[in-house]
Amino acid sequence: MESALLSASHFTTTTLLKSEREVAGGRVAVTKLQSSFYGKEINSHALFIRNFSAVKRIHLTVTSVMRRKLVKKETIVPDPDYRIPIVLLGLSGGLFYAENLPAAVPIGLLGLLLLFQTTRVRFVFDDEALEVKVGEQLEESGENVFVGGKNRWKYSSFLNWELWWPTFPILVYFKENQTKPEGQVHFFPVIFNGKQLYDVMVERCGPSKTSGPK
């Protein structure tokens, strides 16, 4: 009986040893469990390895990413630009002087409409979306009269966009899949500062095939 108890005692005896060594500039803790049967080692297995330098690098990377996500982008509202309505009104005046009333009247009306819109319509680029607003107080513009829905489109929904023409921007075009999955096209007259508009579109919506306005 005594012999059997001693044998069981030797069989269940385990020793937990810890050793530390330098690996690749980092402090590594290695824990080994050694099992002994009649004084002979039968197994050695590393249970936990931790490289403190690697952990520190991961922590710094995660912290940097979280900080970038917490910093919101500045809201940008391009300045109004009256060049297009002025050009249209000037052209209308010339046609009227030449007694070409059928052409002068519609061009003049378009010029007056764009002149009015330039005083009130604003493109607002906030942290996550482009939104069309009106007035000095940047009030809501309501639903889009052509395709419905709010005049607000997330940058992530933009499929492509263009500015025509870079040297004298007249139209801005973009296509987004927020309004409908297959994509919805939008055209707006450039009644804003073309350079400011182009720069913020590139920053928030990605690059365009056109070059920037001069």
N, C-alpha and C positions, 0 to 999 in steps of 0.2 A: 504493500500500500504506500509506504513512504517513498519507494522508488518511482511509483507511478505519479505521485504528486510532484516530485522533483522534475520528472520528464515534462509534465504539463507546464510547470513553471518556466523551464527553459524554452518551451515552444511558444509561449505567449509573451516572452520578453521582447520589447522593442525599444530602440533608442532614437530619439529625435535630435538630429544634429543640424546645426546651421553653420554655413560658411559664407563669407563675403569675399568677392574679388572684383577687380576693375575690368570692365569689358567696354571697348569702343568709347572711352571717355565718360562712361556712365557707371553709376554704382549699382551693382546687380546683387540682389539677395537670393541665394539658392538654398532651398530647404530640402533636405534629403531624409527619407525614412529608410532606415536600415533594419531589416528583420534578421534575427540570429537564431539558428537552430544548432544546438550543441557547439556553440562558439564559432560557427562558420557563417559568413555572410552569404545569403541566398538571393537577395534582391536589393537594388538601389534605384530609386525613381525620383526624378526632379518634379516636385509638386507645384512650385510657384517661381516664376522668373519675372523680374520687373526692372526695366531699364529707365532710370529716373530722367535721363537726358531726353529720351524719346517722349516720355510723358509730358515733360515741360514744353517741348516743341508743339505737341498736339494741343496743349492748353492755350498756348499763345495763338495758334492758328484759329481755334474755335473762338477765342476772345475777339480777334480781329474781325472775323466774319460777323459776329453778333453786333459789334460796334457799327459796321457798315450798314447793317439792316436797320439799326436804330436811328441813324442819321437820315433825316428826310431831305428830299431835294427841294431847292428853293422854288417858290411859285413865280413863274415868268409870264408877263403880259406884254407882247410886242407893241411898240408904239403905233398909233394910227399913221397912215400914209395916204395923202390926198392926191397923189400924182395921177392915178387912173381916172377918177372923176373929173379932174381939171382938164386932162387931155380930151376926154369925151365931150365935155362942154365946149372946149375950144374948137373941136372938130365940128360940132353942131353949129356953133356960131359961124364958122366958115361956110358951111353948106347953106345956112340960112341967108348969108350975104350973097351967095351965088344963086339964090332963089331955088335951091333944091330942097323944097319943103318935105317931100316924101322921105328923104333920108335924114334931114336935119331934126325932125320931130322925134322919131324913135331914139336916135342917138342922144339927143338932148334929155329925153325922159330917163334913159338909162344912166346918163351922167348925174342927174339930180338924185336918182334912187341911190346910186353908190355913194354920192356925197353925204346923203342922210345916214346911210349905213355905216360909213366911216366914222361918223361922230358918235355912234352908239354901240356898234358890235365889237366885241373883243374876243380874241382867242386866249384862253387861260390854261397854261400848262402847269398843273400842280404836281404833287409827288407821284401820282400813279396814272393820270389820265389827262387828255385834252378835252376841254369843255368850252362850248360857245356860250358867252354871257353877254348881257346888254347893260348899258348905262355906266355912269361913273362909279356907282356902288356895286357893279358886277352882279346884277340880279340874274335870276334864272331865266333862260330864254324859252322855256316850255318845250313841247314836243317838236320833233322835226316835221315840217309840213309836207315833205315829200315821201319819206320812208317810215315815219312814225318813230316812237321811242325818244328817249332823252338825248339832247345834243351833248353827249359825254361819251368818250370812247377811250378805253384803257390802252396804254401803249402796247401791252402784250398782245392785243387783238390786231395790231397793224400788220397787214400782209406786205404792202409796198406803198410807196408814196413818191410823188414827183413835184417839182416846182417849175412852172413854165412862165417866162423863160429866165434863165439865171441873170442875164444882164439887166433886164427890166421885167421883174416878176409880175405876171398878170393873173395866172391861175395857180392854185395849189390843189393837187389831187391826192387822195389817199383811199386805200381799200382796206376794210376791216371785216372781221368775221364775228364781231360782237352782235351786230344787228341781225345777221342771218349766217348760218354756218358756211354756206357757199361763198360768202363775201359780198359786201355792199360797197359800192363806189360813191365817193363824195367829191364835189367840186366847189371851191370857194374862190371868189375874186380876192386877189392879194391887196386888201385895203389896209395892210399893216406894213411895218418896216420889213422889207424883204430879207435883209441880212440877219436881223434878229430872228425872224421866223425860220429861216433855213438852219441857223446854228442850233436853235432849241429842238427843231425836228430831228436833226442828226443826233443830238445828245440823247433825246428821250425815245425816239422811234427807230433808230438805226440809220445806216447810211442810205443815201439815194443815188441813183445813177447819174443825176445831173450834178454839175459843179455849182459851187456857191455863187450867189449874186455878187457882182462887183460893187 
